[in-house]
Amino acid sequence: MNELIAQSILLLKKLIKKPSFSGEETATAACLIEWFDRYEIPYHRIGNTVYALHSAIDSNKPTLLLNSHHDTVRPNKGYTKDPFDPIIEEGKLYGLGSNDAGGALVSLLATFTHFYVIKDLKYNLIFVASVEEETAGPNSLRGILKQLPPVDLAIVGEPTQMQLAIAEKGLVVLDATISGTSGHAAHPNEDNPIYKVPEIIDWFKNFRFEKTSNQLGPVKMTVTQLQAGSQHNVVPAEVKMVVDVRVNDCYSNQEVYDLLRKNAPCQLQPRSLHLNSSSIPIDHPLVKAGVALGRTTYGSPTLSDMAALTCPSLKLGPGDSTRSHQADEFIYIHEIEEAIPLYINILEQIL
């Protein structure tokens, strides 16, 4: 156990040193392959996704997926430390991707390695270090699922303070168009689309969906972008607007879009409808195992690769979601030291 923890922290430091923006994860894939070689675990590769199967696969058993991602966002301008220098100060390991989701990634990999040589498990285990999670790209977990064995249950590694995120909101991004009449600014125009904006924003701000989830609360809708005009003396023909909708488990994304399309005071076009909400029953043995070890359950407002899965899944990992995408990202060393034995103890209850 001590070796696994030490090697996991060392691996995370190696990962931080290698830029791995979504779609550019070749260097971090190589770091993960080094781990599999060290522990003599056969691995497979799909692009920059690296995965491995348990040593004793039985087609008659269900499959449990352990998944996290090794891509990152780009560092923002607020960094005061080098985002690719994995320094440790006062028990904090700094670096881009340390919290989201490097800590969970290396902890789940250590957990998989622990169980790899154990025979007669109740589940087949598969570990997948996926890519393009931050952008929901074509090579993300969703894009490669058909190339993996069918999955019956999953733990998705994201920073949850090792609490059990048993539900997760879905996402619909809507491109809205507010139409009007273009013309010269010097002439009268009663159909300036920019003047319609305050009323329409107010509609989105005050619209309420009827159904509220016990785990995820209400659907949350937020106007996040506006774009209009090209010249000071020209009234534009339209205003473009982006609306971010976080969908609870009472609605499918299609239902939310249909409802908004019918009622909204402007034209709407969804970018996609496939990032639906996801969950696992609160009485599932995996959830019960975590609760028995002192974990609490909650519904997560943030999106992850859980959205790619149709099987029961929960989000669980070291770190704190509020640190994700922030300047000078970090994870506490003790969070990783505690996460690995906790993952193992939870899985021992069902394996």
VOTI-842623 format. One record per residue: residue number from 1; residue in one letter; x, y, z of N, C-alpha, C in turn. Coordinates in steps of 0.001 Angstrom, whole numbers, plus 500000, padded with zeros to 6 digits. Example, Ala and Ser with C-alpha at 12.3 -4.5 7.8 and 13.67 -1.06 7.14 Angstrom:
   resi   resn    neast   nnorth      nup   caeast   canorth     caup    ceast   cnorth      cup
      1      a   513190   494310   507800   512300    495500   507800   513200   496700   507800
      2      s   512850   497750   507080   513670    498940   507140   512900   500030   507870
END
This chain:
   resi   resn    neast   nnorth      nup   caeast   canorth     caup    ceast   cnorth      cup
      1      m   500820   498793   500000   500000    500000   500000   500860   501266   500000
      2      n   501877   501286   500868   502739    502468   500938   503450   502716   499607
      3      e   503871   501611   498956   504530    501777   497661   503559   502325   496623
      4      l   502335   501800   496598   501346    502272   495640   501073   503759   495827
      5      i   500940   504184   497080   500680    505596   497350   501858   506453   496889
      6      a   503077   506029   497244   504260    506799   496860   504407   506880   495346
      7      q   504190   505763   494665   504315    505740   493215   503201   506551   492541
      8      s   502033   506594   493156   500923    507375   492610   501241   508863   492653
      9      i   501798   509313   493758   502170    510727   493879   503277   511065   492893
     10      l   504235   510153   492734   505301    510366   491765   504740   510439   490347
     11      l   503790   509555   490022   503164    509579   488695   502427   510895   488470
     12      l   501718   511371   489477   500984    512626   489327   501942   513779   489042
     13      k   503077   513786   489699   504069    514829   489441   504574   514744   487997
     14      k   504761   513524   487497   505188    513353   486106   504115   513859   485138
     15      l   502854   513560   485458   501747    513999   484599   501658   515518   484555
     16      i   501839   516166   485702   501752    517622   485755   502812   518260   484862
     17      k   503976   517652   484783   505073    518210   483981   504773   518194   482491
     18      k   503820   517353   482077   503538    517190   480649   502238   517909   480281
     19      p   502305   518970   479479   501055    519596   479033   500150   518576   478355
     20      s   498872   518598   478728   497935    517604   478184   496575   518254   477956
     21      f   496577   519357   477232   495320    520009   476893   494459   519044   476066
     22      s   493157   519199   476157   492250    518288   475454   492620   518181   473978
     23      g   492842   516951   473537   493266    516696   472174   494771   516657   471991
     24      e   495510   516925   473087   496981    516962   473025   497572   516159   474185
     25      e   497156   514914   474346   497492    514142   475541   498554   513061   475312
     26      t   499307   513165   474230   500269    512116   473899   501295   511905   475005
     27      a   501825   512987   475569   502890    512873   476566   502389   512223   477851
     28      t   501184   512559   478289   500669    511950   479518   500275   510496   479288
     29      a   499844   510163   478071   499579    508754   477755   500850   507935   477932
     30      a   501985   508486   477538   503264    507783   477685   503601   507563   479160
     31      c   503277   508532   480015   503520    508369   481454   502689   507222   482025
     32      l   501454   507118   481580   500573    506055   482066   501070   504688   481593
     33      i   501557   504625   480377   502091    503365   479855   503297   502917   480673
     34      e   504108   503862   481113   505250    503519   481968   504784   502820   483246
     35      w   503667   503267   483796   503126    502620   485005   502750   501171   484704
     36      f   502021   500949   483616   501601    499589   483277   502811   498695   483034
     37      d   503818   499232   482396   505037    498447   482170   505718   498105   483497
     38      r   505760   499056   484406   506407    498836   485704   505749   497685   486451
     39      y   504396   497648   486406   503666    496620   487156   503281   495426   486283
     40      e   503840   495369   485087   503640    494240   484165   502156   493961   483931
     41      i   501443   495031   483642   500013    494934   483343   499826   495203   481848
     42      p   499292   494253   481089   499031    494508   479672   498029   495656   479516
     43      y   498264   496498   478539   497385    497650   478331   496982   497724   476865
     44      h   495981   498528   476624   495506    498797   475267   495464   500312   475081
     45      r   495518   500725   473841   495519    502166   473560   494592   502471   472402
     46      i   493722   503455   472598   492862    503979   471535   493183   505464   471427
     47      g   493964   505846   470436   494447    507220   470405   495309   507462   471632
     48      n   494929   508442   472436   495646    508713   473682   494914   508174   474909
     49      t   493809   507495   474708   493152    506782   475808   493913   505485   476062
     50      v   494227   505244   477325   494946    504038   477720   494054   503258   478679
     51      y   493895   501957   478421   493059    501171   479325   493637   499785   479532
     52      a   493168   499142   480610   493642    497800   480947   492508   496995   481545
     53      l   492572   495685   481334   491577    494756   481855   492180   493935   482974
     54      h   491335   493525   483897   491777    492679   485007   492380   491380   484482
     55      s   493260   490791   485271   494003    489603   484832   493129   488373   484643
     56      a   491955   488349   485279   491090    487162   485185   489692   487576   484731
     57      i   489570   487830   483432   488287    488247   482878   487387   487031   482677
     58      d   486129   487185   483118   485146    486109   482982   483924   486705   482298
     59      s   483618   486220   481110   482514    486784   480324   481162   486605   480999
     60      n   481078   485756   482003   479819    485545   482717   479609   486547   483861
     61      k   480621   487355   484125   480526    488322   485218   480226   489722   484681
     62      p   479575   490566   485477   479388    491964   485072   480717   492709   485131
     63      t   480772   493866   484492   482006    494638   484401   481882   495952   485147
     64      l   482883   496237   485970   482962    497489   486722   484060   498346   486108
     65      l   483699   499551   485697   484632    500492   485087   485170   501462   486136
     66      l   486489   501622   486165   487151    502673   486921   487704   503654   485898
     67      n   487207   504881   485922   487556    505830   484868   487891   507210   485422
     68      s   488923   507809   484865   489171    509231   485039   489892   509722   483800
     69      h   490155   511018   483728   490724    511580   482499   492080   512217   482757
     70      h   492912   512247   481712   494227    512855   481858   494417   514075   480963
     71      d   493340   514611   480401   493435    515902   479728   493128   517022   480718
     72      t   493524   518229   480378   493278    519394   481233   492753   520551   480393
     73      v   492239   521554   481089   491977    522838   480455   493313   523556   480285
     74      r   493303   524690   479629   494505    525504   479537   494622   526391   480774
     75      p   495833   526685   481231   495978    527514   482428   495473   528930   482176
     76      n   494819   529497   483177   494336    530864   483014   495423   531868   483396
     77      k   495154   533144   483159   496161    534189   483345   496415   534517   484816
     78      g   495626   533931   485717   495797    534236   487127   496896   533447   487823
     79      y   497537   532512   487108   498569    531677   487740   499744   532528   488222
     80      t   500140   532287   489463   501368    532901   489998   502497   531878   490054
     81      k   502170   530603   489895   503154    529522   489870   503179   528911   488478
     82      d   504273   528263   488154   504371    527557   486877   503382   526392   486898
     83      p   502381   526375   485999   501363    525307   486023   501930   523927   485726
     84      f   503152   523856   485200   503759    522572   484853   504926   522212   485774
     85      d   505014   522887   486904   506056    522595   487892   505388   522011   489137
     86      p   505485   520687   489350   504766    520032   490451   505461   520219   491802
     87      i   505413   521422   492311   506050    521688   493598   505103   521335   494736
     88      i   505680   520973   495869   504896    520682   497077   505241   521733   498125
     89      e   504216   522433   498600   504376    523436   499638   503269   523256   500672
     90      e   503660   523133   501923   502714    523000   503035   501689   521902   502769
     91      g   502173   520780   502251   501309    519630   502026   500450   519705   500774
     92      k   500633   520753   499962   499859    520910   498736   500744   520610   497529
     93      l   500257   519762   496642   500934    519513   495375   500290   520413   494326
     94      y   501068   521392   493848   500553    522353   492878   500780   521852   491451
     95      g   499941   522335   490546   500134    522036   489137   498820   521879   488402
     96      l   498830   522224   487127   497641    522099   486289   497224   520639   486186
     97      g   495967   520351   486501   495467    518976   486444   495693   518182   487707
     98      s   496320   518790   488721   496566    518052   489966   495261   517664   490645
     99      n   494314   518583   490655   493024    518374   491312   491989   517822   490331
    100      d   492027   518314   489110   491032    517948   488093   491730   517387   486869
    101      a   491871   516075   486770   491445    515105   487781   492597   514162   488075
    102      g   493834   514731   488126   495005    513882   488294   495007   513082   489569
    103      g   494558   513688   490669   494523    512963   491932   493630   511747   491868
    104      a   492451   511918   491284   491536    510780   491126   492094   509756   490147
    105      l   492706   510228   489079   493259    509327   488066   494299   508386   488660
    106      v   495295   508947   489359   496362    508087   489882   495862   507218   491034
    107      s   494876   507716   491782   494328    506924   492893   493534   505733   492375
    108      l   492754   505931   491330   492015    504811   490732   492964   503834   490047
    109      l   494020   504355   489439   495002    503468   488817   495686   502603   489870
    110      a   496022   503195   491012   496613    502414   492101   495631   501373   492614
    111      t   494364   501748   492695   493330    500812   493142   493208   499638   492182
    112      f   493164   499934   490885   493112    498865   489878   494333   497957   489995
    113      t   495504   498539   490191   496738    497764   490305   496690   496844   491523
    114      h   496110   497346   492612   495963    496533   493820   495121   495286   493536
    115      f   494027   495456   492821   493112    494332   492575   493529   493474   491382
    116      y   494488   493933   490607   494812    493261   489356   495187   491798   489559
    117      v   495917   491486   490613   496403    490116   490819   495465   489280   491692
    118      i   494371   489887   492152   493435    489157   493018   492439   488398   492146
    119      k   492316   487120   492365   491426    486290   491555   490029   486234   492165
    120      d   489115   485647   491392   487755    485343   491865   486997   486576   492335
    121      l   487134   487693   491650   486332    488873   491946   484926   488683   491387
    122      k   483970   489367   491981   482584    489265   491517   482357   490065   490237
    123      y   483226   491050   489991   483140    491873   488778   484419   491733   487957
    124      n   484274   491842   486652   485440    492129   485829   485802   493595   486037
    125      l   487079   493877   486185   487520    495255   486357   488148   495765   485076
    126      i   487839   497014   484730   488503    497684   483622   488854   499097   484067
    127      f   490085   499487   483825   490532    500842   484129   490716   501593   482821
    128      v   490149   502798   482726   490252    503598   481509   490713   505006   481871
    129      a   491874   505391   481357   492365    506769   481466   491990   507466   480163
    130      s   490920   508221   480191   490339    508772   478967   490836   510184   478696
    131      v   490457   510705   477541   490908    512025   477097   489708   512868   476665
    132      e   489984   514134   476395   488991    515078   475859   487749   515193   476736
    133      e   487903   514923   478036   486764    515088   478949   486380   516549   479075
    134      e   487375   517416   479104   487108    518841   479323   486350   519480   478174
    135      t   486446   518898   476992   485779    519463   475820   484666   518573   475279
    136      a   484425   517414   475952   483445    516440   475452   483698   516147   473978
    137      g   484982   515958   473652   485386    515774   472264   485046   514401   471711
    138      p   485284   514193   470425   484920    512931   469766   485718   511738   470266
    139      n   486887   511978   470877   487703    510883   471391   487559   510700   472898
    140      s   486578   511375   473482   486327    511238   474921   485745   509866   475222
    141      l   485437   509608   476465   484897    508301   476851   483694   507932   476011
    142      r   482818   508891   475758   481638    508616   474936   482043   508091   473561
    143      g   483093   508644   472986   483493    508269   471640   484118   506892   471531
    144      i   484624   506370   472655   485324    505070   472574   484576   503940   473273
    145      l   483445   504221   473879   482739    503188   474650   482447   501936   473831
    146      k   482124   502106   472560   481788    500948   471729   482992   500050   471492
    147      q   484193   500563   471739   485399    499757   471552   485832   499065   472844
    148      l   485083   499297   473923   485375    498677   475212   484373   497567   475493
    149      p   484674   496669   476421   483671    495693   476843   482451   496409   477422
    150      p   481256   495828   477313   480067    496447   477903   480261   496683   479395
    151      v   479831   497849   479869   480032    498245   481258   478708   498174   482003
    152      d   478724   497570   483199   477506    497410   484000   477454   498349   485200
    153      l   478588   498871   485603   478689    499723   486785   479962   500543   486645
    154      a   479957   501784   487168   481143    502613   486978   481391   503546   488155
    155      i   482677   503773   488421   483125    504851   489289   483918   505814   488412
    156      v   483474   507061   488384   484150    508093   487599   484942   508964   488564
    157      g   486247   509043   488353   487119    509774   489259   487151   511259   488955
    158      e   486560   512026   489840   486568    513487   489780   486702   513996   491217
    159      p   487134   515241   491422   487297    515747   492790   485961   515950   493504
    160      t   485674   515072   494461   484422    515146   495229   484686   515143   496737
    161      q   485957   515344   497138   486347    515219   498549   486044   513809   499070
    162      m   486074   512845   498180   485783    511435   498471   484389   511240   499069
    163      q   483467   512144   498715   482060    511929   498997   481407   511366   497738
    164      l   480223   510782   497876   479591    510038   496786   478629   510924   496000
    165      a   479037   511323   494812   478136    512061   493922   477289   511030   493179
    166      i   476102   510781   493684   475272    509702   493138   474358   510184   492011
    167      a   474414   511460   491712   473653    511998   490585   474411   513213   490048
    168      e   474206   513492   488777   474923    514579   488129   474007   515232   487103
    169      k   473998   516552   487091   473158    517252   486140   473664   517091   484714
    170      g   472725   517046   483782   473065    517058   482367   473267   518479   481876
    171      l   473598   518607   480610   473890    519926   480044   473289   520058   478645
    172      v   472615   521175   478441   472187    521584   477105   472694   523006   476884
    173      v   473473   523199   475823   473915    524536   475437   473071   524970   474246
    174      l   472390   526109   474399   471485    526600   473369   472047   527855   472712
    175      d   472046   527880   471387   472341    529095   470648   471012   529779   470340
    176      a   470837   530981   470883   469591    531722   470716   469792   532850   469715
    177      t   468759   533123   468931   468801    534212   467961   467622   535142   468193
    178      i   467925   536415   468417   466907    537454   468566   466886   538238   467266
    179      s   465809   538165   466529   465739    538763   465197   465150   540164   465235
    180      g   465572   540990   464286   465045    542342   464139   465234   542811   462715
    181      t   465278   544115   462538   465440    544702   461216   466692   545557   461197
    182      s   467580   545278   460246   468807    546060   460153   468540   547398   459479
    183      g   469435   548333   459662   469280    549642   459031   470331   550609   459506
    184      h   470312   551809   458944   471251    552862   459320   470848   553448   460663
    185      a   471812   553669   461532   471523    554169   462876   470918   555563   462872
    186      a   471071   556295   461775   470547    557656   461712   469043   557703   461449
    187      h   468476   556590   461019   467056    556569   460656   466225   555856   461730
    188      p   464927   556150   461812   464063    555467   462795   464030   553966   462551
    189      n   463965   553215   463639   463899    551743   463537   463199   551222   464781
    190      e   461994   550751   464601   461216    550235   465726   461446   548742   465955
    191      d   462359   548157   465192   462585    546712   465314   464071   546423   465515
    192      n   464708   547218   466377   466120    547015   466718   466230   545813   467648
    193      p   466878   544740   467230   466906    543526   468068   467650   543731   469392
    194      i   468568   544694   469438   469299    544925   470691   468357   545418   471778
    195      y   467333   546208   471390   466387    546710   472383   465500   545609   472958
    196      k   465445   544467   472275   464642    543341   472761   465389   542496   473799
    197      v   466702   542718   473870   467540    541852   474703   467151   541861   476173
    198      p   466966   543041   476829   466668    543009   478272   465437   542187   478622
    199      e   464380   542326   477846   463148    541575   478122   463355   540074   477947
    200      i   464114   539700   476922   464336    538275   476668   465266   537673   477722
    201      i   466303   538400   478112   467159    537920   479199   466341   537755   480465
    202      d   465451   538694   480713   464604    538610   481902   463719   537372   481849
    203      w   463263   537009   480651   462440    535794   480518   463246   534562   480926
    204      f   464466   534451   480426   465300    533304   480791   465631   533318   482284
    205      k   465854   534482   482833   466187    534591   484256   465040   534118   485138
    206      n   463813   534387   484725   462660    534114   485588   461896   532839   485245
    207      f   462227   532197   484122   461515    530966   483763   461827   529874   484781
    208      r   460798   529140   485174   460970    528068   486146   460433   526752   485589
    209      f   461224   525699   485713   460773    524359   485358   460023   523765   486548
    210      e   458945   523048   486260   458054    522584   487325   458691   521526   488225
    211      k   459455   520621   487643   459928    519454   488394   461275   519741   489068
    212      t   461341   519448   490363   462568    519602   491139   463024   518240   491629
    213      s   464294   517959   491465   464871    516661   491845   465274   516651   493311
    214      n   465055   515516   493966   465497    515388   495358   467009   515473   495479
    215      q   467714   514937   494491   469169    514912   494539   469811   516126   493870
    216      l   469207   516604   492786   469860    517620   491966   469181   518975   492003
    217      g   468061   519094   492702   467388    520372   492775   466719   520749   491465
    218      p   466500   522049   491232   465825    522482   490005   466755   522528   488807
    219      v   466163   522568   487633   466926    522858   486426   467440   524296   486529
    220      k   468705   524513   486181   469298    525851   486259   469632   526343   484857
    221      m   469153   527552   484548   469345    528107   483212   470028   529466   483333
    222      t   471106   529671   482552   471899    530889   482673   472290   531405   481300
    223      v   472042   532687   481038   472547    533337   479833   474022   533654   480061
    224      t   474884   533173   479168   476330    533300   479396   477067   534111   478339
    225      q   476454   534331   477156   477150    535069   476107   476164   535888   475286
    226      l   476628   537049   474818   475864    537909   473917   476785   538415   472822
    227      q   476267   538518   471600   477050    539049   470504   476123   539755   469528
    228      a   476471   541012   469172   475642    541756   468226   476427   542915   467638
    229      g   476095   543240   466397   476634    544434   465756   478049   544300   465263
    230      s   478357   545127   464226   479702    545150   463661   480216   546563   463428
    231      q   479287   547546   463365   479674    548933   463139   478813   549847   464009
    232      h   479372   551026   464347   478645    551931   465236   477404   552509   464588
    233      n   477360   552567   463271   476253    553250   462586   475291   552282   461903
    234      v   475365   551002   462241   474493    550002   461626   473723   549249   462701
    235      v   472409   549265   462614   471577    548426   463480   471644   546997   462947
    236      p   472042   546028   463775   472171    544650   463274   470813   544002   463049
    237      a   470816   542967   462228   469579    542229   461944   469248   541236   463041
    238      e   470240   540883   463858   469990    539890   464895   471011   540012   466017
    239      v   470651   539464   467155   471530    539335   468309   471700   537846   468588
    240      k   472936   537422   468775   473212    536038   469131   473422   535936   470638
    241      m   472894   534875   471223   472969    534684   472662   473202   533205   472954
    242      v   473938   532895   474015   474167    531513   474421   473537   531303   475798
    243      v   472808   530198   475925   472136    529860   477169   472638   528499   477642
    244      d   473126   528461   478883   473631    527236   479509   472532   526669   480407
    245      v   472108   525434   480124   471017    524808   480887   471544   523548   481565
    246      r   471475   523520   482899   471886    522349   483675   470638   521579   484065
    247      v   470526   520358   483557   469279    519600   483577   469291   518567   484703
    248      n   468238   518553   485516   468147    517547   486579   467611   516233   486033
    249      d   467512   515239   486909   467112    513899   486459   465603   513732   486321
    250      c   464847   514824   486416   463404    514764   486168   463075   514954   484685
    251      y   464050   515408   483927   463838    515681   482508   464954   515049   481679
    252      s   464618   514671   480458   465664    514388   479478   466051   515718   478830
    253      n   467215   515749   478200   467616    516965   477501   466645   517325   476380
    254      q   466126   516311   475705   465156    516559   474638   463905   517219   475192
    255      e   463428   516773   476348   462241    517367   476957   462470   518823   477323
    256      v   463635   519123   477848   463954    520504   478200   463981   521384   476955
    257      y   464628   520891   475914   464692    521671   474675   463309   521887   474083
    258      d   462493   520841   474048   461141    520969   473490   460329   521998   474267
    259      l   460476   521994   475584   459729    522930   476425   460173   524370   476170
    260      l   461471   524576   476078   461982    525927   475852   461682   526412   474439
    261      r   461805   525537   473470   461508    525923   472085   460064   526385   471941
    262      k   459170   525743   472689   457745    526084   472622   457443   527426   473288
    263      n   458200   527775   474342   457834    528928   475159   458758   530135   475040
    264      a   459984   529940   474637   460956    531041   474642   460600   532110   473614
    265      p   460876   533384   473908   460552    534497   472999   461624   534741   471946
    266      c   462359   533703   471556   463381    533821   470518   463639   532438   469943
    267      q   464390   532386   468865   464710    531108   468230   465829   530426   469009
    268      l   465732   529089   469126   466725    528321   469873   467213   527143   469041
    269      q   468512   526878   469156   469097    525722   468491   470086   525056   469448
    270      p   469862   523769   469816   470792    523108   470732   472070   522684   470033
    271      r   473200   522793   470714   474455    522308   470148   474508   520785   470179
    272      s   473923   520197   471224   473782    518743   471299   472764   518443   472386
    273      l   472269   517207   472361   471292    516776   473369   471736   515491   474054
    274      h   473008   515121   473922   473433    513810   474408   474026   513829   475815
    275      l   474245   515008   476394   474844    515064   477736   473760   515075   478807
    276      n   473071   513956   478935   471954    513856   479865   472431   513693   481305
    277      s   471533   513918   482244   471833    513678   483656   472062   512185   483873
    278      s   472760   511852   484953   473062    510452   485250   472988   510229   486748
    279      s   472840   508951   487149   472672    508678   488574   472853   507196   488873
    280      i   472833   506891   490157   472854    505523   490648   471857   505457   491803
    281      p   471093   504381   491934   470126    504293   493051   470834   504419   494398
    282      i   470211   505102   495316   470823    505324   496625   470960   504029   497418
    283      d   470175   503006   497041   470271    501726   497737   471150   500718   496986
    284      h   471919   501183   495997   472817    500290   495274   473923   499827   496224
    285      p   474372   498566   496115   475431    498067   497008   476697   498919   497008
    286      l   477047   499512   495871   478237    500361   495818   478058   501612   496676
    287      v   476877   502196   496602   476587    503374   497428   476549   502988   498900
    288      k   475899   501874   499201   475828    501415   500594   477212   501158   501171
    289      a   478109   500640   500340   479471    500369   500801   480175   501660   501182
    290      g   479989   502698   500381   480593    503985   500702   479996   504621   501938
    291      v   478682   504555   502050   478007    505133   503225   478447   504415   504497
    292      a   478615   503094   504422   479051    502320   505599   480438   502737   506067
    293      l   481215   503342   505162   482560    503813   505511   482574   505304   505807
    294      g   481405   505869   506075   481324    507256   506517   481189   508280   505412
    295      r   480976   507835   504183   480814    508781   503073   479391   509311   503026
    296      t   479211   510529   502561   477889    511110   502372   477547   511128   500889
    297      t   476267   511239   500577   475817    511286   499189   475325   512691   498855
    298      y   475443   513033   497581   474940    514336   497133   474754   514321   495627
    299      g   474089   515345   495108   473930    515514   493677   474882   516580   493179
    300      s   475575   516299   492092   476612    517206   491590   476074   518102   490485
    301      p   476362   519422   490557   475926    520333   489490   476859   520352   488293
    302      t   478053   519748   488424   479041    519812   487347   479014   518553   486491
    303      l   479414   518713   485250   479353    517630   484272   480672   516862   484236
    304      s   480595   515572   483967   481787    514735   483822   481491   513643   482811
    305      d   482409   512673   482722   482191    511543   481812   481073   510616   482290
    306      m   480518   510863   483465   479303    510128   483850   478218   510280   482792
    307      a   478202   511443   482134   477163    511711   481132   477258   510774   479942
    308      a   478407   510138   479762   478577    509214   478640   478001   507838   478924
    309      l   477710   507557   480195   477359    506206   480619   475852   506033   480761
    310      t   475371   504855   480398   473954    504526   480581   473749   503568   481746
    311      c   474838   503047   482296   474750    502133   483439   474761   502941   484740
    312      p   474422   502322   485883   474555    503010   487167   476001   503464   487375
    313      s   476185   504696   487810   477537    505228   487993   477528   506273   489088
    314      l   478668   506420   489745   478825    507494   490716   480161   508166   490501
    315      k   480234   509401   490959   481445    510203   490838   482097   510265   492207
    316      l   483392   509950   492256   484075    509830   493543   485566   510047   493344
    317      g   486146   510956   494124   487581    511152   493996   488123   512161   494984
    318      p   489445   512159   495189   490084    513130   496073   490122   514513   495421
    319      g   490282   515532   496253   490298    516897   495753   488955   517568   495929
    320      d   488896   518835   495557   487706    519663   495751   487333   520299   494422
    321      s   486098   520115   494008   485649    520623   492713   485818   522132   492588
    322      t   485759   522861   493709   485881    524315   493632   487287   524761   493243
    323      r   488279   523867   493342   489640    524218   492927   489850   524014   491429
    324      s   488953   523271   490794   489118    522947   489378   489085   524206   488529
    325      h   489985   524281   487572   490069    525375   486601   490482   526694   487238
    326      q   490870   526695   488505   491327    527915   489148   492839   528060   488990
    327      a   493319   529299   489133   494754    529546   489100   495428   528859   490281
    328      d   496670   528436   490067   497454    527760   491107   496705   526554   491668
    329      e   496179   525747   490758   495456    524521   491127   496345   523619   491986
    330      f   495741   522944   492957   496524    522053   493818   495638   520948   494367
    331      i   496301   519923   494901   495635    518886   495674   496509   518600   496883
    332      y   495882   518329   498004   496640    517977   499204   497194   516563   499047
    333      i   498434   516379   499461   499038    515047   499437   498220   514072   500280
    334      h   497730   514532   501416   496979    513621   502292   495675   513171   501642
    335      e   495147   513949   500690   493917    513537   500020   494158   512286   499175
    336      i   495306   512215   498529   495644    511020   497757   495957   509854   498690
    337      e   496690   510136   499753   497034    509092   500725   495794   508458   501343
    338      e   494738   509247   501501   493493    508729   502068   492596   508098   501012
    339      a   492683   508587   499779   491763    508130   498735   492024   506690   498329
    340      i   493276   506315   498169   493584    504973   497653   493061   503877   498585
    341      p   493378   503899   499893   492802    502855   500754   491283   502930   500857
    342      l   490722   504141   500719   489266    504251   500777   488618   503643   499546
    343      y   489160   503931   498360   488666    503263   497147   488715   501743   497329
    344      i   489841   501248   497818   490023    499807   497978   489011   499242   498983
    345      n   488812   499937   500090   487865    499454   501100   486440   499434   500585
    346      i   486074   500434   499812   484719    500459   499232   484541   499286   498271
    347      l   485511   499094   497387   485382    498029   496396   485440   496647   497024
    348      e   486173   496498   498116   486220    495194   498784   484839   494743   499259
    349      q   483939   495707   499508   482598    495369   499977   481739   494733   498871
    350      i   482086   495031   497599   481262    494506   496494   482021   493521   495629
    351      l   483347   493492   495718   484135    492578   494893   484379   491239   495575
END
